[in-house]
Amino acid sequence: MITAALFERGLNHLLRQTPGTAETLLKHRGASVRFDLTLAQFDFRIADDGYFSETGVDAPDAVIRPTPTLIARLPFFGREALREAEYSGDPALLATLDRVFKQ
């Protein structure tokens, strides 16, 4: 089973792979994002450095619901795999996350 810490490390590793992505998220620092994997939910805040930080939230600013297939495909297909996810919440935050994930 994937843990929140492992998921956080994976997300931040992907951000470090592409210069400028963490800086893009800085305008949303403090915003919360939930990754709802059906069997598990992982909540993160965008920290002061632009990276994801594990946290608990009651009502996240944005929710991303990837399918199990997406999780397996993400490292290999990147943005193409994310087309299988459902998104809800703050449109500005979701647009920024979309730009970051495209990179």
mmCIF file of the C-alpha atoms, coordinates in Angstrom:
data_MODEL
# 
_entry.id   MODEL 
# 
loop_
_atom_site.group_PDB 
_atom_site.id 
_atom_site.type_symbol 
_atom_site.label_atom_id 
_atom_site.label_alt_id 
_atom_site.label_comp_id 
_atom_site.label_asym_id 
_atom_site.label_entity_id 
_atom_site.label_seq_id 
_atom_site.pdbx_PDB_ins_code 
_atom_site.Cartn_x 
_atom_site.Cartn_y 
_atom_site.Cartn_z 
_atom_site.occupancy 
_atom_site.B_iso_or_equiv 
_atom_site.pdbx_formal_charge 
_atom_site.auth_seq_id 
_atom_site.auth_comp_id 
_atom_site.auth_asym_id 
_atom_site.auth_atom_id 
_atom_site.pdbx_PDB_model_num 
ATOM 1   C CA . MET A 1 1   ? 0.000   0.000  0.000   1.00 0.00 ? 1   MET A CA 1 
ATOM 2   C CA . ILE A 1 2   ? 1.288   3.433  -0.898  1.00 0.00 ? 2   ILE A CA 1 
ATOM 3   C CA . THR A 1 3   ? 1.811   5.795  2.021   1.00 0.00 ? 3   THR A CA 1 
ATOM 4   C CA . ALA A 1 4   ? 1.292   9.548  2.126   1.00 0.00 ? 4   ALA A CA 1 
ATOM 5   C CA . ALA A 1 5   ? 5.019   10.103 2.725   1.00 0.00 ? 5   ALA A CA 1 
ATOM 6   C CA . LEU A 1 6   ? 5.927   7.991  -0.296  1.00 0.00 ? 6   LEU A CA 1 
ATOM 7   C CA . PHE A 1 7   ? 3.329   9.776  -2.435  1.00 0.00 ? 7   PHE A CA 1 
ATOM 8   C CA . GLU A 1 8   ? 4.663   13.158 -1.250  1.00 0.00 ? 8   GLU A CA 1 
ATOM 9   C CA . ARG A 1 9   ? 8.257   12.178 -2.085  1.00 0.00 ? 9   ARG A CA 1 
ATOM 10  C CA . GLY A 1 10  ? 7.133   11.030 -5.536  1.00 0.00 ? 10  GLY A CA 1 
ATOM 11  C CA . LEU A 1 11  ? 5.288   14.272 -6.281  1.00 0.00 ? 11  LEU A CA 1 
ATOM 12  C CA . ASN A 1 12  ? 8.165   16.429 -5.090  1.00 0.00 ? 12  ASN A CA 1 
ATOM 13  C CA . HIS A 1 13  ? 10.659  14.308 -7.014  1.00 0.00 ? 13  HIS A CA 1 
ATOM 14  C CA . LEU A 1 14  ? 8.689   15.001 -10.186 1.00 0.00 ? 14  LEU A CA 1 
ATOM 15  C CA . LEU A 1 15  ? 8.698   18.741 -9.392  1.00 0.00 ? 15  LEU A CA 1 
ATOM 16  C CA . ARG A 1 16  ? 12.475  18.684 -8.932  1.00 0.00 ? 16  ARG A CA 1 
ATOM 17  C CA . GLN A 1 17  ? 12.884  17.030 -12.325 1.00 0.00 ? 17  GLN A CA 1 
ATOM 18  C CA . THR A 1 18  ? 11.603  20.127 -14.129 1.00 0.00 ? 18  THR A CA 1 
ATOM 19  C CA . PRO A 1 19  ? 13.101  23.480 -13.141 1.00 0.00 ? 19  PRO A CA 1 
ATOM 20  C CA . GLY A 1 20  ? 10.548  26.184 -12.436 1.00 0.00 ? 20  GLY A CA 1 
ATOM 21  C CA . THR A 1 21  ? 7.604   23.953 -11.543 1.00 0.00 ? 21  THR A CA 1 
ATOM 22  C CA . ALA A 1 22  ? 7.835   24.549 -7.787  1.00 0.00 ? 22  ALA A CA 1 
ATOM 23  C CA . GLU A 1 23  ? 8.121   28.289 -8.441  1.00 0.00 ? 23  GLU A CA 1 
ATOM 24  C CA . THR A 1 24  ? 4.938   28.093 -10.523 1.00 0.00 ? 24  THR A CA 1 
ATOM 25  C CA . LEU A 1 25  ? 3.090   26.688 -7.502  1.00 0.00 ? 25  LEU A CA 1 
ATOM 26  C CA . LEU A 1 26  ? 4.305   29.462 -5.172  1.00 0.00 ? 26  LEU A CA 1 
ATOM 27  C CA . LYS A 1 27  ? 1.347   31.713 -6.026  1.00 0.00 ? 27  LYS A CA 1 
ATOM 28  C CA . HIS A 1 28  ? -0.858  29.029 -4.460  1.00 0.00 ? 28  HIS A CA 1 
ATOM 29  C CA . ARG A 1 29  ? 1.209   28.500 -1.305  1.00 0.00 ? 29  ARG A CA 1 
ATOM 30  C CA . GLY A 1 30  ? -1.027  27.417 1.536   1.00 0.00 ? 30  GLY A CA 1 
ATOM 31  C CA . ALA A 1 31  ? -3.629  25.921 -0.819  1.00 0.00 ? 31  ALA A CA 1 
ATOM 32  C CA . SER A 1 32  ? -4.592  22.307 -0.215  1.00 0.00 ? 32  SER A CA 1 
ATOM 33  C CA . VAL A 1 33  ? -4.816  19.510 -2.758  1.00 0.00 ? 33  VAL A CA 1 
ATOM 34  C CA . ARG A 1 34  ? -6.365  16.099 -2.181  1.00 0.00 ? 34  ARG A CA 1 
ATOM 35  C CA . PHE A 1 35  ? -5.402  13.106 -4.277  1.00 0.00 ? 35  PHE A CA 1 
ATOM 36  C CA . ASP A 1 36  ? -8.342  10.740 -3.891  1.00 0.00 ? 36  ASP A CA 1 
ATOM 37  C CA . LEU A 1 37  ? -7.201  7.243  -4.877  1.00 0.00 ? 37  LEU A CA 1 
ATOM 38  C CA . THR A 1 38  ? -10.519 5.640  -3.837  1.00 0.00 ? 38  THR A CA 1 
ATOM 39  C CA . LEU A 1 39  ? -8.910  3.311  -1.277  1.00 0.00 ? 39  LEU A CA 1 
ATOM 40  C CA . ALA A 1 40  ? -6.773  6.105  0.167   1.00 0.00 ? 40  ALA A CA 1 
ATOM 41  C CA . GLN A 1 41  ? -6.799  9.878  0.238   1.00 0.00 ? 41  GLN A CA 1 
ATOM 42  C CA . PHE A 1 42  ? -3.674  11.988 0.475   1.00 0.00 ? 42  PHE A CA 1 
ATOM 43  C CA . ASP A 1 43  ? -3.903  15.632 1.468   1.00 0.00 ? 43  ASP A CA 1 
ATOM 44  C CA . PHE A 1 44  ? -1.132  18.119 0.807   1.00 0.00 ? 44  PHE A CA 1 
ATOM 45  C CA . ARG A 1 45  ? -0.572  21.831 1.169   1.00 0.00 ? 45  ARG A CA 1 
ATOM 46  C CA . ILE A 1 46  ? 1.587   23.778 -1.189  1.00 0.00 ? 46  ILE A CA 1 
ATOM 47  C CA . ALA A 1 47  ? 4.403   24.821 1.113   1.00 0.00 ? 47  ALA A CA 1 
ATOM 48  C CA . ASP A 1 48  ? 6.329   28.095 1.169   1.00 0.00 ? 48  ASP A CA 1 
ATOM 49  C CA . ASP A 1 49  ? 8.979   26.551 -1.103  1.00 0.00 ? 49  ASP A CA 1 
ATOM 50  C CA . GLY A 1 50  ? 6.400   25.517 -3.746  1.00 0.00 ? 50  GLY A CA 1 
ATOM 51  C CA . TYR A 1 51  ? 6.620   21.808 -2.973  1.00 0.00 ? 51  TYR A CA 1 
ATOM 52  C CA . PHE A 1 52  ? 3.892   19.556 -1.590  1.00 0.00 ? 52  PHE A CA 1 
ATOM 53  C CA . SER A 1 53  ? 3.767   18.991 2.159   1.00 0.00 ? 53  SER A CA 1 
ATOM 54  C CA . GLU A 1 54  ? 1.621   16.285 3.735   1.00 0.00 ? 54  GLU A CA 1 
ATOM 55  C CA . THR A 1 55  ? -1.205  17.650 5.874   1.00 0.00 ? 55  THR A CA 1 
ATOM 56  C CA . GLY A 1 56  ? -4.753  16.880 6.907   1.00 0.00 ? 56  GLY A CA 1 
ATOM 57  C CA . VAL A 1 57  ? -7.603  19.059 5.637   1.00 0.00 ? 57  VAL A CA 1 
ATOM 58  C CA . ASP A 1 58  ? -11.369 18.910 5.983   1.00 0.00 ? 58  ASP A CA 1 
ATOM 59  C CA . ALA A 1 59  ? -12.218 20.688 2.742   1.00 0.00 ? 59  ALA A CA 1 
ATOM 60  C CA . PRO A 1 60  ? -9.384  20.795 0.186   1.00 0.00 ? 60  PRO A CA 1 
ATOM 61  C CA . ASP A 1 61  ? -9.114  23.606 -2.339  1.00 0.00 ? 61  ASP A CA 1 
ATOM 62  C CA . ALA A 1 62  ? -8.751  21.078 -5.172  1.00 0.00 ? 62  ALA A CA 1 
ATOM 63  C CA . VAL A 1 63  ? -9.363  17.353 -5.575  1.00 0.00 ? 63  VAL A CA 1 
ATOM 64  C CA . ILE A 1 64  ? -7.707  15.097 -8.123  1.00 0.00 ? 64  ILE A CA 1 
ATOM 65  C CA . ARG A 1 65  ? -9.179  11.618 -8.543  1.00 0.00 ? 65  ARG A CA 1 
ATOM 66  C CA . PRO A 1 66  ? -6.778  9.518  -10.608 1.00 0.00 ? 66  PRO A CA 1 
ATOM 67  C CA . THR A 1 67  ? -7.768  6.023  -11.616 1.00 0.00 ? 67  THR A CA 1 
ATOM 68  C CA . PRO A 1 68  ? -5.617  3.065  -10.495 1.00 0.00 ? 68  PRO A CA 1 
ATOM 69  C CA . THR A 1 69  ? -4.523  2.695  -14.115 1.00 0.00 ? 69  THR A CA 1 
ATOM 70  C CA . LEU A 1 70  ? -3.318  6.282  -14.102 1.00 0.00 ? 70  LEU A CA 1 
ATOM 71  C CA . ILE A 1 71  ? -1.113  5.724  -11.054 1.00 0.00 ? 71  ILE A CA 1 
ATOM 72  C CA . ALA A 1 72  ? 0.640   2.875  -12.842 1.00 0.00 ? 72  ALA A CA 1 
ATOM 73  C CA . ARG A 1 73  ? 0.981   4.812  -16.111 1.00 0.00 ? 73  ARG A CA 1 
ATOM 74  C CA . LEU A 1 74  ? 1.987   8.207  -14.694 1.00 0.00 ? 74  LEU A CA 1 
ATOM 75  C CA . PRO A 1 75  ? 5.764   7.620  -14.575 1.00 0.00 ? 75  PRO A CA 1 
ATOM 76  C CA . PHE A 1 76  ? 5.744   6.478  -18.205 1.00 0.00 ? 76  PHE A CA 1 
ATOM 77  C CA . PHE A 1 77  ? 3.088   8.624  -19.865 1.00 0.00 ? 77  PHE A CA 1 
ATOM 78  C CA . GLY A 1 78  ? 3.053   11.799 -17.743 1.00 0.00 ? 78  GLY A CA 1 
ATOM 79  C CA . ARG A 1 79  ? 0.389   14.279 -18.851 1.00 0.00 ? 79  ARG A CA 1 
ATOM 80  C CA . GLU A 1 80  ? -1.224  11.784 -21.223 1.00 0.00 ? 80  GLU A CA 1 
ATOM 81  C CA . ALA A 1 81  ? -2.036  9.561  -18.251 1.00 0.00 ? 81  ALA A CA 1 
ATOM 82  C CA . LEU A 1 82  ? -3.541  12.493 -16.327 1.00 0.00 ? 82  LEU A CA 1 
ATOM 83  C CA . ARG A 1 83  ? -6.353  12.768 -18.863 1.00 0.00 ? 83  ARG A CA 1 
ATOM 84  C CA . GLU A 1 84  ? -7.922  9.836  -17.025 1.00 0.00 ? 84  GLU A CA 1 
ATOM 85  C CA . ALA A 1 85  ? -8.245  11.791 -13.774 1.00 0.00 ? 85  ALA A CA 1 
ATOM 86  C CA . GLU A 1 86  ? -11.238 13.754 -12.510 1.00 0.00 ? 86  GLU A CA 1 
ATOM 87  C CA . TYR A 1 87  ? -10.662 17.284 -11.203 1.00 0.00 ? 87  TYR A CA 1 
ATOM 88  C CA . SER A 1 88  ? -12.760 19.527 -8.966  1.00 0.00 ? 88  SER A CA 1 
ATOM 89  C CA . GLY A 1 89  ? -12.249 22.653 -6.903  1.00 0.00 ? 89  GLY A CA 1 
ATOM 90  C CA . ASP A 1 90  ? -10.578 26.036 -7.357  1.00 0.00 ? 90  ASP A CA 1 
ATOM 91  C CA . PRO A 1 91  ? -10.268 26.652 -11.124 1.00 0.00 ? 91  PRO A CA 1 
ATOM 92  C CA . ALA A 1 92  ? -7.137  28.834 -10.803 1.00 0.00 ? 92  ALA A CA 1 
ATOM 93  C CA . LEU A 1 93  ? -5.348  26.224 -8.683  1.00 0.00 ? 93  LEU A CA 1 
ATOM 94  C CA . LEU A 1 94  ? -6.418  23.424 -11.032 1.00 0.00 ? 94  LEU A CA 1 
ATOM 95  C CA . ALA A 1 95  ? -5.173  25.408 -14.048 1.00 0.00 ? 95  ALA A CA 1 
ATOM 96  C CA . THR A 1 96  ? -1.789  25.895 -12.372 1.00 0.00 ? 96  THR A CA 1 
ATOM 97  C CA . LEU A 1 97  ? -1.583  22.206 -11.436 1.00 0.00 ? 97  LEU A CA 1 
ATOM 98  C CA . ASP A 1 98  ? -2.449  21.332 -15.022 1.00 0.00 ? 98  ASP A CA 1 
ATOM 99  C CA . ARG A 1 99  ? 0.425   23.519 -16.304 1.00 0.00 ? 99  ARG A CA 1 
ATOM 100 C CA . VAL A 1 100 ? 2.810   21.965 -13.787 1.00 0.00 ? 100 VAL A CA 1 
ATOM 101 C CA . PHE A 1 101 ? 1.761   18.421 -14.677 1.00 0.00 ? 101 PHE A CA 1 
ATOM 102 C CA . LYS A 1 102 ? 2.168   19.167 -18.392 1.00 0.00 ? 102 LYS A CA 1 
ATOM 103 C CA . GLN A 1 103 ? 5.792   20.055 -17.743 1.00 0.00 ? 103 GLN A CA 1 
# 
